[in-house]
Amino acid sequence: MSATDEVIRIVAETVTPMAACSGCGAVSGRVHSRYERQLSDTASSGREVLIRLRIRRLFCDDSACAKKTFAEQRPELAGRYARRTTILQQVLSAVALALGGRAGARLTRHLAASVSWMTLLRLVRGLPDPEQRTPGCSESTTSRSAAATTTGRPSSTSRPGAPSTS
């Protein structure tokens, strides 16, 4: 680990001897090669954190598997092809939902995780849609007739002060 004035750099690699193939699930320990990924993480003491993660590429020993080699995965740290850790992705998504593009981008500069306004908008677009709920309607009353039977009034006079039809 090294720290400059503005950036903390962490060098890490996995220590597990075996990894499961993403294609068939077979466990292998035969190393094909190694490569490095650079991930941005949440700030520490107001400084940007960069993780340089060394990943192994392994041979799949299952002859029926379509993949001959596979890269070990660390989903708890970051998703496939991701350049940000899972926790930083969640923080940026929360900022994007709360503030939007330009205001959110200004805030991320102070969080030592500077991203553009367009990146924040892309994060919002990538989020799943929230569950749709009908406003003002509880789960037990889903129709006008159900509401009339629970209040004891006919549906035409369900409004207080409404004239009677009889």
Buried (B, 14 or more C-beta within 10 A) or exposed (E): EEEEEEEBBBEEEBEEEEBBBBBBEBEBEEBBEEEEBEBBBBBEEEBBBBBEBEBBBBBBEBEEBEBEBBBBBBEEBBEEEBEBBBEBBEBBBEBBEEBBBEBBBEBBEEBBBBBEBEBBBEBBEEEEEEEEEEEEEEEEBEEEEEBBEEEEBBBEBEEEEEEEEE
